[in-house]
Every structure is written in C-alpha cells, then in structure tokens.
Amino acid sequence: MGHTDRSNFTILGVMKKCNVQAILCGIILLGVACSSFLFAQVGSTNSPPSVSILWPREADRFSCGTLIKIKAQATDGDGHVTQVRFFAETNLIGFSTNPPFNVIWEVGLREAAYTWNLKTVAVDNLGATNESMPVTISYYTGAPTFPVVEMVSPRNGAMFAVPVTFDFSAEVLASLGDTGPVEYFVGTNSVGVFDQVTNFSATTPPSSVTVSNLTEGEHRLTVRYLGANGIYCLTCLRNTNTIRVVKLGARTPSLTPDGRMQFEVVTSFPGRPTIIEASLNLRDWTSVSTNLPSTNTFIFTDSSPVCDSNRFYRVRVLPE
C-alpha cells in the first residue's frame, strides 16, 4: 500500500465496458421535431399473470403416501393474482387464493407410469390465465421417504458484521404429517432444536432459532429433521450454507440504471469514519467517499458512471 497502515480494509473489483451510446462517457443529445398528426387511442389490454413452481424441483423422488408442499410463485404486472390452481397431470389437486401460494398433496400410486407432471395455472383479477412450465417428479417403492427440510435463511454467502446475531430458519417441505422437530447446526455444534408441534399444512411457516456470538471467519450451517420418533433423517435432501462473519466487508455489487457502481458495506465500526477508495491498477488509490455509518450496514453509490475497463474499490476504517 506504500505505507504502514493499521486500518481495516476490504477490496471489491468491477469490470465494465461502456455502452455503445455512452462512448467515453460523453453526453448524447437527441433532437425532437414537432409535427401535426392524427392518432387513434387503443384501449388498454390486460396482460396475463406469470407463474412458476418453486418446489418440488425437477426429478425429485418421493414414496407413495408422502405429503409434499407444492410451492408456487405468481405475480401480475397490471393487476393482482386471485387464484393459483395446482394440477397433477390433468387432475386438480387444490388451489390457493393468497400468497404464499402453496398446497399439500399426497403422492399416490400410478400404474401407467412412474412419474407425475405437476403444473400450476394462475388467474388474475380480470380473468386472464397463464400456465407454468411443468415439473416432473417420480416415485419409488419401499419405505416412505423421510421428510425434506430446506434452509430458508441465512442464504448461502451471506455476510454479517461482528458481533453477529441472526435468525437461522428452515422449512419442512415433505413429511408423513408432522413438522419436526428440526435441529440447527453451526459446523458440528448444535445451536438449537425447534418443534412447532403442529400438523403439516400448506400454511405451516418455517421454524427458526437465534444465533449469536460467532467468531470472525466462515461458518457452515446445516439443518436436520428429527421427526416424531426422534431419529435423525439420514437420507433427507438437505443443504449446507456457508456464511461469513467479518469486521469489514463489501457485498452485493451492482450497477444502477445510469451505470454507477453500487454495493453494500458491512462494518463492525458504526460511528467511525469509513472511506471508500477507487483504483484502476490496485496500486494508486483515490478517495471517492467518506461515510459515518450509524448502523452496521450502509449503501455506497459512486457519484460518476463506471466507464473504465477495470476499476476496483476498497473500504477502509481509519484506526482510532
């Protein structure tokens, strides 16, 4: 860095080519000529809603008798969704009129095939409909499957500032009728067990425990289903998310519509001057912003468009 620096810092890089219409960050002026003309105003049209199945996923497998939560996402840009219908093949298996758009379906036997095609149809407030892409699931014979538990939060790659406190949440998506207990792990250490003590339903919310006092560094998070009999679900589909606990970091970089760099700063030093610096070569740094954050996070947006082929940013907190 060219000098002894006891400050905390983190570096974020970005590469971007200018848009053809903004060469050298120049300004383009568009002239508009006025003329007289006649026109016919066309009445507004209703666009159909959009809908997709979030879970289960393509090629998931379940045994006969398993209850699964079919989850859909539906939106309508010029109105609102009034109903989402759920189908297994051509059979209507349920509908939902309010988000979250979920139904519970019991996997049955099929003599003609070993697969089911699931689909959803969304209906908007003016009666327009749209159908989702189908999701094909299969079933297998033998003992019923163990429940499926999926982590809801934190998301993989999430970043937290020291000292950290967050909600660790998971959702049961398939079972034989119950919703837990669910056990939560940070690394190999159990950090809590939660049992909703309720029947599995389309509206059963995720369960969660509160985690705090994690050390700086990376941590692997895992959930396990214990079930009504207290036996670990050894064959469950479960995922492991990795989070980072930092004193200073930058996350979620993006470009604004007008081409300016934007990212979120995570800091353990609220109330202390936090400097954003930029460089074209990782050697020469120029200060572009000084912030005095009141909380552990804040959003930085560069004041000028990013028009260099290479540009890097770093965040520094000056030593006390």
Number of C-alpha atoms within 10 A of each C-alpha: 8 6 5 6 10 10 11 16 18 15 15 15 14 16 11 14 12 15 11 8 10 13 12 11 15 8 9 9 6 5 5 6 4 5 5 4 5 5 5 5 6 6 6 6 7 15 15 23 24 19 23 20 22 14 16 19 12 15 13 13 15 23 19 18 17 20 23 25 23 22 20 25 18 24 18 19 12 14 14 15 25 19 20 26 20 29 18 18 14 10 9 12 15 15 18 17 14 11 16 13 22 26 20 20 20 18 18 14 16 12 7 6 9 12 17 20 15 22 23 26 21 30 24 24 16 14 13 14 18 18 18 18 14 17 20 18 18 17 21 14 11 8 9 14 22 21 28 20 24 22 24 16 17 18 15 16 13 14 23 25 21 22 16 16 13 14 14 24 21 25 20 24 23 27 24 18 18 19 29 27 21 26 21 25 19 19 14 10 10 14 15 15 18 18 16 16 11 11 13 22 20 18 13 16 14 18 22 23 16 12 16 12 10 17 13 15 13 15 17 14 23 22 23 27 28 21 20 14 8 11 11 15 18 11 10 16 13 17 13 16 19 17 18 19 21 20 19 23 24 23 15 11 16 14 16 12 8 9 17 15 21 17 18 16 23 25 26 20 21 17 12 16 15 22 17 22 18 22 16 16 10 15 9 11 16 12 14 13 15 15 15 14 18 11 12 18 19 16 13 17 16 17 11 12 16 20 18 15 11 15 18 17 22 20 25 20 24 15 10 7
